Amino acid sequence: MKEPKENIKHSKHAKLIKPTGGEFHRLELGFLGAPCGVIQKISTNIAANLADCKIGYIDADHHPDEAANQVFNSSYTDKQNFHRFDTDTNNRVVNQAMLNSCTAVFVNGNHYKTASQVLILNEKKKESLQRKLDRIKDVKLIIKEDVSEVFDFLKVYLPNIDKIPTCQITETDEITNIIQQVIADAIPSLKGLIFAGGKSQRMGEDKGAIQYHGIDQRTYMATLVDEFCTNTILSIRTDQNIESNFETQEDLFVGLGPFGGLITAFRNSPNTAFLTVPIDAPLIDKELIQYLVKQRNPNKVATCFYNPETKFPEPLITIWEPRAYPILLHYLSQGYACPRKVLINSDIEMLKIEEHGKLVNANTKEEQEKLKEMLK
C-alpha cells in the first residue's frame, strides 16, 4: 500500500553520505589549553617525529608582516622550495580540498573548532580552557604542561576521562606514539570493487561469465578480493541482469566505464578505500592481491602496480584511498574520465613486480584461449 502523498516529507536535495571530519580535514586534531607558542612547538615536534606522514598545520597569523593584496581575491606564489596560495575564500569545502593530500592536520584549537582535540593543561590558561568547553568534543590525548592533576571541570565535563591517554609535556616519544596510533586507527576500511560492467563487444560474450578457474570470472574475482576486504561489490551497468551472492552496484555515472563505477562507489561510501580489480584479468591471484594490500600506503592517493608493458601505472588493479574521490571528481569536471591519467598526475605508491604478466587482460577470443592455455 502506497503512503499518502501528504505524509511524504519533501526533500529539496538528494541525501548524500558526507565524508567524516571537520572544518579542515578528515582527521584534524585541535591543540588547545596552552599559549600559542607552546602549541606551535609541540605540534612541530610531533610532526617532525611522524616522518612517514604528511601533517598540515592551521593557525592564525600572530605577526602579520604584509597586507593582503586588495586587487586579487586569489594569488599563487612559487617560493621555489614551497608554494603559497592566498585566497579570500574560507569554508569547509575549500579548506578540505586544499588540505586533501595531508595524512592529518594539526590545528591551533585556541582559534578554531575541530572534530577531535588534544588538551594541554597549563595553569595560566586554566580559565581560558574552561571557557572553551564547547570546542571539546572528542579528546584523543591530555598533555600536562605544568600541572600534576587534571582540572576538576574536565573530570565533570568528560565522563570517560579515565580512558583518555595522559602524558607529561616532556614525554615527546610517548606523545608521538599516541598520535601515531590515532592516525593508524583512522586508516579507512577497505572494500572490494569488481569492475564487471563492460559490454564485452570485442570478446563477443560476457567476460564476467567466462570460466578460467572452474567458476564464472565475476564470482572468482569477487571471492578472491573479498578475503582481504570488509565486503565486496560488483560494479555493473544499469541494464545488466546479474544474479550473484555479492552486492551489486549500478553505475550512476553512465558511459564512463570503470571511472564511473569508481566514483559511484565513492559517492555511496566516501569514507572507505576501494581495492579495485577488473574481471578480464584471469591471471590475478591471491599472492598478487595479498602483496598489494600489504604494501598499501594510506598516506597516498592510491597504491598501484607499475606496468612495464605500457610504462604507466596500472589503474584498475589498485587501492584507491578516500582522498582520491575529490580528485577524480575534479578530473571529471575538467573533461577527463581516465583513471590512469589521475594516477600519473597524483601522489601515489607505485609497486614494481617481477611477474607483471599477471596484469594482462583478455579482450578477444584469441586472448581468452591463450590465457586458458597458460592456466592449464
Order of alpha helices (4+ residues) and beta strands (2+ residues): beta-alpha-beta-beta-beta-alpha-beta-beta-alpha-beta-alpha-beta-alpha-beta-alpha-beta-beta-alpha-beta-alpha-beta-beta-alpha-alpha-beta-alpha
